[in-house]
Amino acid sequence: VVLFISVNQILLFLLVLTICVILYNKVHKVPSTLNNETIDLESPEEMEEEIPVVICAAAGRMGAAVAAISSIYSNTDANVLFYIVGLKNTIPHIRKWIENSKLKEIKYKTVEFNPMILKGKIRPDASRPELLQPLNFVRYYLPLLIHKYEKVIYLDDDVIVQGDIQELSVGMQNTYMGYLDYRKQTIRDLGISPSTCSFNPGVIVANMTEWKHQRITKQLEKWMQRNVEENLYSSTLGGGVAISPMLIVFHGKYSTINPLWHVRHLGWSPDARYSEHFLQEAKLLHWNGRYKPWDYPSVHNDLWENWFIPDPSGKFKMIRPNS
C-alpha cells in the first residue's frame, strides 16, 4: 500500500510538472529554434518591403540618371532598389560613376537592354532622332526586365525627386490631339476623343500582374508596328513615337496621382518658369521637352544641380554659359 501511494504521488508530481512546463512555454513563447525551425534574424530595415525604381542611363546624358538617383536616395529612408537600364557599352561607365561617388551606398542592379528587340518596330524620323533612342522604349518591356515585383516605378532620367519616393502611389495626366494624327482613319477608329486628357508616361507606377495578364507589351509592339506601316504619330507631335502607343494602350486604364508628384514641362521652354515656392513644395520635377537642366539654355537648373554628382571619369559635363 505504501508503495502504491508513493507511485501515485510520483505520477501526480510529474503531471503537475508537465502542466507547469506547458504553461511556462506558452507565457514566455519559447523560441521556435527548439523545434529545429530557423528564425529570420533580419533587421526591420532588411525586412522592409523593397521599392523597385527603374531609370535608364543613356550615353551622352548619364549625368541625368545620376542626379535623379541622387535625389531619390537623399530624400527617403525606404528600402529602394534601383534598376539602372543601359546598353552594353554604357553599363561599365554608370557602375564606375556610382562606385566612386557617394552613391556607392545605394542598392542597385544594372540591366542590359538589347536594342535588337526593337528591330522593324520603329519608323525612322529625322526631325527628333533623340526620341528614337532604344532606351526610350524600355518602359514597354518592364515585365521582361523586372520579374519579381507586383508594382514597379519607372522614371524618366530628366526628373528630380524632392519628396519621399515611398509616398508615390499608383497612377498618372494636354490632350490626345497633341500625340495622335487624327487625319488617319486608324486613329479615328479608336473612338478616343481628341480632347481627352492625356498622361505623361515619364513617371509610372505599374502593376506588373495586370501588365502581364493584359499582355501590354504585345499591345505596345502592335502599335509600334502599325506606326511603321501607317505613320500614325511622328516626332513632330508631342512626345514622339515612344509615348503615343502608351496613350492608346493605356486609354481608360490608369488612375491619377497627386499633381505635386509630377510637376512637368520644365523643359518645354527656356523662358517658362514656376514660382520658387511652388517648386519647393513639389515632390517630383520633370524637365520633359527639349531644354534639359544639364544643358543650356534651361530653367530652374539650380534645383537639378543640387543633386548632380560629377562624373569621376570626366566624360559627362554640364553645359553652362561660362563653361
C-alpha positions as a printed NumPy array, in Angstrom:
array([[  0.   ,   0.   ,   0.   ],
       [  2.779,   2.358,   0.84 ],
       [  4.395,   1.556,  -2.462],
       [  1.115,   2.245,  -4.326],
       [  0.728,   5.636,  -2.66 ],
       [  4.297,   6.59 ,  -3.472],
       [  3.833,   5.724,  -7.159],
       [  0.63 ,   7.766,  -7.328],
       [  2.334,  10.71 ,  -5.7  ],
       [  5.186,  10.496,  -8.185],
       [  2.764,  10.36 , -11.142],
       [  0.815,  13.326,  -9.758],
       [  4.018,  15.279,  -9.301],
       [  5.085,  14.545, -12.919],
       [  1.664,  15.586, -14.228],
       [  1.79 ,  18.892, -12.359],
       [  5.336,  19.475, -13.558],
       [  4.331,  18.824, -17.181],
       [  1.422,  21.287, -16.928],
       [  3.719,  23.914, -15.432],
       [  6.224,  23.478, -18.27 ],
       [  3.469,  23.835, -20.908],
       [  2.083,  26.958, -19.254],
       [  5.581,  28.449, -18.925],
       [  6.297,  27.878, -22.63 ],
       [  3.02 ,  29.489, -23.658],
       [  3.561,  32.541, -21.49 ],
       [  7.183,  33.063, -22.466],
       [  6.888,  31.867, -26.099],
       [  9.963,  29.696, -26.231],
       [ 11.861,  30.359, -29.488],
       [ 10.944,  28.068, -32.352],
       [ 14.587,  27.06 , -32.745],
       [ 13.816,  24.495, -30.062],
       [ 11.688,  22.737, -32.673],
       [ 14.514,  22.777, -35.201],
       [ 12.926,  25.703, -37.058],
       [ 15.084,  28.602, -38.22 ],
       [ 14.399,  32.164, -37.168],
       [ 14.892,  35.025, -39.597],
       [ 17.052,  37.479, -37.681],
       [ 16.939,  40.221, -40.326],
       [ 16.743,  43.746, -39.047],
       [ 13.466,  45.708, -39.55 ],
       [ 15.162,  47.664, -42.344],
       [ 16.059,  44.464, -44.204],
       [ 12.554,  43.106, -43.745],
       [ 11.008,  46.298, -45.11 ],
       [  9.315,  45.94 , -48.491],
       [ 11.596,  46.739, -51.394],
       [ 10.629,  49.579, -53.749],
       [ 11.934,  48.892, -57.277],
       [ 12.714,  52.07 , -59.254],
       [ 13.681,  51.801, -62.941],
       [ 15.815,  54.551, -64.534],
       [ 17.663,  54.474, -67.852],
       [ 21.288,  55.551, -68.167],
       [ 21.826,  56.728, -71.739],
       [ 25.164,  57.686, -73.285],
       [ 25.513,  61.471, -73.506],
       [ 23.067,  62.135, -70.672],
       [ 24.2  ,  59.756, -67.976],
       [ 24.528,  62.638, -65.528],
       [ 20.764,  62.942, -65.677],
       [ 20.283,  59.427, -64.334],
       [ 22.866,  60.048, -61.609],
       [ 21.131,  63.245, -60.466],
       [ 17.732,  61.527, -60.445],
       [ 19.064,  58.614, -58.383],
       [ 20.861,  61.009, -56.031],
       [ 17.664,  62.967, -55.387],
       [ 15.621,  59.824, -54.672],
       [ 18.233,  58.29 , -52.381],
       [ 18.75 ,  61.525, -50.426],
       [ 15.051,  62.067, -49.735],
       [ 13.927,  58.682, -48.439],
       [ 14.66 ,  56.116, -45.765],
       [ 12.742,  53.497, -47.76 ],
       [ 14.307,  50.268, -48.971],
       [ 14.783,  51.351, -52.608],
       [ 16.364,  49.048, -55.183],
       [ 17.408,  50.896, -58.336],
       [ 17.274,  49.057, -61.639],
       [ 19.585,  51.035, -63.91 ],
       [ 18.982,  50.107, -67.534],
       [ 21.558,  50.794, -70.21 ],
       [ 23.097,  49.496, -73.406],
       [ 26.055,  47.166, -73.246],
       [ 28.638,  49.91 , -73.834],
       [ 27.242,  52.278, -71.167],
       [ 26.856,  49.972, -68.171],
       [ 30.559,  49.967, -67.129],
       [ 30.527,  53.788, -67.117],
       [ 27.492,  54.105, -64.829],
       [ 28.858,  51.43 , -62.469],
       [ 32.162,  53.281, -62.135],
       [ 30.339,  56.582, -61.547],
       [ 28.233,  55.091, -58.743],
       [ 31.028,  53.156, -57.069],
       [ 33.331,  56.19 , -56.994],
       [ 30.813,  58.637, -55.519],
       [ 28.55 ,  58.977, -52.513],
       [ 26.053,  56.769, -54.359],
       [ 28.185,  53.726, -53.594],
       [ 25.833,  53.033, -50.661],
       [ 22.724,  52.6  , -52.825],
       [ 21.215,  49.229, -53.627],
       [ 21.178,  48.795, -57.38 ],
       [ 21.272,  46.367, -60.257],
       [ 22.334,  47.149, -63.795],
       [ 20.225,  45.715, -66.599],
       [ 21.413,  45.5  , -70.2  ],
       [ 18.764,  46.369, -72.784],
       [ 19.19 ,  44.686, -76.151],
       [ 18.061,  47.121, -78.886],
       [ 17.566,  44.224, -81.337],
       [ 14.168,  43.65 , -79.73 ],
       [ 13.052,  46.873, -81.474],
       [ 14.156,  45.806, -84.96 ],
       [ 11.487,  46.668, -87.525],
       [  9.229,  48.281, -84.908],
       [ 10.412,  51.923, -85.08 ],
       [  9.726,  54.16 , -88.067],
       [ 12.763,  56.367, -88.931],
       [ 12.146,  60.048, -88.236],
       [ 14.858,  62.668, -88.716],
       [ 13.101,  65.598, -87.036],
       [ 13.931,  64.488, -83.465],
       [ 16.242,  61.467, -83.653],
       [ 16.883,  61.564, -79.907],
       [ 13.323,  60.341, -79.372],
       [ 14.105,  57.163, -81.317],
       [ 16.896,  56.055, -78.989],
       [ 16.372,  52.437, -77.831],
       [ 16.213,  53.289, -74.123],
       [ 13.122,  55.43 , -74.785],
       [ 11.248,  52.145, -75.203],
       [ 12.474,  50.372, -72.065],
       [  9.162,  51.137, -70.303],
       [  7.389,  48.902, -72.872],
       [  9.3  ,  45.886, -71.599],
       [  9.191,  46.326, -67.817],
       [  7.904,  42.794, -67.041],
       [ 10.667,  41.266, -69.16 ],
       [ 13.358,  43.233, -67.323],
       [ 11.981,  43.204, -63.77 ],
       [ 10.41 ,  39.904, -62.779],
       [  9.537,  39.508, -59.116],
       [  7.542,  42.624, -58.195],
       [  3.838,  43.351, -58.106],
       [  4.475,  47.087, -58.557],
       [  7.347,  48.899, -60.29 ],
       [  8.12 ,  52.625, -60.509],
       [  9.555,  53.845, -63.815],
       [ 11.01 ,  57.362, -64.042],
       [ 12.481,  59.286, -66.956],
       [ 16.06 ,  60.384, -66.372],
       [ 15.186,  64.098, -66.576],
       [ 13.401,  64.182, -63.214],
       [ 14.381,  65.249, -59.72 ],
       [ 12.538,  63.761, -56.738],
       [ 12.155,  66.145, -53.798],
       [  9.661,  64.027, -51.841],
       [  9.871,  60.58 , -50.294],
       [  9.544,  58.062, -53.146],
       [  7.511,  55.672, -50.979],
       [  4.651,  58.21 , -50.993],
       [  4.25 ,  57.796, -54.743],
       [  1.016,  55.91 , -55.355],
       [ -0.465,  54.199, -58.387],
       [ -1.402,  56.241, -61.39 ],
       [ -0.526,  59.171, -63.85 ],
       [ -2.058,  63.273, -66.672],
       [ -2.532,  68.018, -72.688],
       [ -4.849,  66.13 , -74.886],
       [ -4.632,  63.183, -77.252],
       [ -4.721,  65.553, -80.229],
       [ -1.167,  66.563, -79.39 ],
       [  0.108,  62.993, -79.747],
       [ -2.009,  61.163, -82.344],
       [ -2.59 ,  62.094, -86.007],
       [ -6.368,  62.316, -86.217],
       [ -6.179,  62.687, -90.002],
       [ -5.54 ,  58.927, -90.096],
       [ -8.579,  56.643, -90.181],
       [ -6.865,  54.115, -87.89 ],
       [ -6.642,  56.747, -85.154],
       [-10.22 ,  57.915, -85.625],
       [-11.402,  54.313, -85.43 ],
       [-10.063,  54.099, -81.869],
       [-13.032,  56.149, -80.712],
       [-10.878,  58.308, -78.445],
       [-11.917,  61.968, -78.432],
       [ -9.028,  64.245, -79.471],
       [ -9.858,  66.488, -76.493],
       [ -9.347,  63.647, -73.998],
       [ -6.732,  64.453, -71.363],
       [ -3.518,  62.53 , -71.881],
       [ -0.93 ,  61.439, -69.368],
       [  2.852,  61.631, -69.372],
       [  4.434,  58.163, -69.061],
       [  7.708,  59.618, -67.826],
       [  6.505,  58.79 , -64.307],
       [  4.819,  55.408, -63.993],
       [  3.841,  53.138, -61.148],
       [  2.96 ,  49.937, -62.996],
       [  1.055,  46.88 , -61.79 ],
       [  3.143,  44.013, -63.19 ],
       [  0.454,  41.371, -62.661],
       [ -2.077,  43.267, -64.765],
       [  0.609,  44.218, -67.301],
       [  1.355,  40.557, -67.949],
       [ -2.292,  39.459, -67.738],
       [ -3.385,  42.031, -70.33 ],
       [ -0.289,  41.403, -72.488],
       [  0.546,  45.106, -72.513],
       [  3.974,  44.676, -74.13 ],
       [  2.428,  42.813, -77.082],
       [ -0.191,  45.557, -77.475],
       [  2.5  ,  48.243, -77.438],
       [  4.551,  46.369, -80.024],
       [  1.473,  46.084, -82.236],
       [  1.018,  49.862, -82.227],
       [  4.719,  50.37 , -82.896],
       [  4.379,  48.128, -85.954],
       [  1.231,  49.953, -87.106],
       [  3.183,  53.203, -86.986],
       [  5.956,  51.72 , -89.146],
       [  3.301,  50.822, -91.721],
       [  0.986,  53.855, -91.486],
       [  2.949,  56.717, -89.812],
       [  0.273,  57.299, -87.172],
       [  2.392,  59.509, -84.917],
       [  5.701,  61.154, -85.672],
       [  8.294,  63.104, -83.742],
       [  6.669,  66.328, -84.906],
       [  3.84 ,  65.546, -82.475],
       [  4.269,  65.78 , -78.722],
       [  6.444,  63.127, -77.178],
       [  7.479,  61.476, -80.424],
       [  6.868,  57.82 , -81.158],
       [  7.508,  56.34 , -77.703],
       [  4.611,  57.976, -75.862],
       [  1.777,  57.606, -78.401],
       [  1.436,  53.786, -78.25 ],
       [  1.214,  54.018, -74.465],
       [ -1.588,  56.582, -74.711],
       [ -3.532,  54.214, -76.953],
       [ -2.962,  51.033, -74.947],
       [ -3.495,  52.624, -71.532],
       [ -6.531,  54.702, -72.507],
       [ -9.03 ,  54.278, -69.678],
       [ -6.656,  52.022, -67.747],
       [ -4.811,  54.433, -65.495],
       [ -5.518,  56.493, -62.408],
       [ -4.162,  59.914, -61.494],
       [ -1.621,  60.817, -58.841],
       [ -1.165,  63.854, -56.635],
       [ -0.068,  66.642, -59.064],
       [  2.836,  67.537, -56.766],
       [  4.278,  64.11 , -57.609],
       [  4.676,  65.079, -61.272],
       [  5.41 ,  68.76 , -61.871],
       [  6.299,  68.668, -65.559],
       [  7.02 ,  70.823, -68.623],
       [ 10.129,  72.363, -67.051],
       [ 11.957,  71.556, -70.291],
       [  9.41 ,  72.908, -72.768],
       [ 10.759,  76.44 , -72.996],
       [ 13.898,  78.233, -71.813],
       [ 11.674,  81.104, -70.677],
       [  8.919,  79.301, -68.78 ],
       [  9.264,  79.468, -65.009],
       [  7.325,  78.282, -61.992],
       [  7.232,  80.169, -58.707],
       [ 10.056,  79.187, -56.369],
       [  7.59 ,  78.446, -53.564],
       [  5.652,  76.018, -55.767],
       [  8.808,  74.246, -56.854],
       [  9.935,  73.827, -53.255],
       [  6.582,  72.197, -52.443],
       [  6.8  ,  69.841, -55.432],
       [  7.63 ,  66.187, -54.797],
       [  8.968,  65.417, -58.293],
       [ 10.217,  67.774, -61.005],
       [ 10.264,  66.698, -64.662],
       [ 12.206,  68.543, -67.38 ],
       [ 10.307,  66.897, -70.232],
       [ 10.89 ,  68.736, -73.507],
       [ 13.978,  69.903, -75.397],
       [ 15.579,  72.083, -72.716],
       [ 17.291,  69.778, -70.243],
       [ 18.74 ,  71.047, -66.931],
       [ 22.242,  69.717, -67.648],
       [ 22.242,  71.633, -70.951],
       [ 21.946,  75.294, -71.913],
       [ 19.591,  77.102, -72.145],
       [ 17.333,  75.641, -69.466],
       [ 15.263,  76.792, -66.493],
       [ 15.413,  76.034, -62.788],
       [ 18.648,  74.155, -63.372],
       [ 19.86 ,  75.135, -59.896],
       [ 17.339,  72.663, -58.445],
       [ 18.748,  69.932, -60.662],
       [ 22.357,  70.82 , -59.819],
       [ 21.595,  70.257, -56.123],
       [ 21.549,  66.542, -56.875],
       [ 24.155,  66.28 , -59.617],
       [ 27.291,  64.287, -58.828],
       [ 30.307,  64.984, -61.087],
       [ 31.488,  62.16 , -63.323],
       [ 34.757,  60.754, -61.896],
       [ 35.884,  59.888, -65.442],
       [ 35.254,  63.445, -66.662],
       [ 33.279,  62.234, -69.7  ],
       [ 29.996,  63.857, -68.716],
       [ 29.992,  67.629, -68.233],
       [ 27.211,  70.106, -67.676],
       [ 26.897,  72.843, -70.285],
       [ 26.725,  76.317, -68.788],
       [ 27.133,  79.828, -70.298],
       [ 30.646,  80.238, -68.925],
       [ 31.812,  76.654, -69.386]])
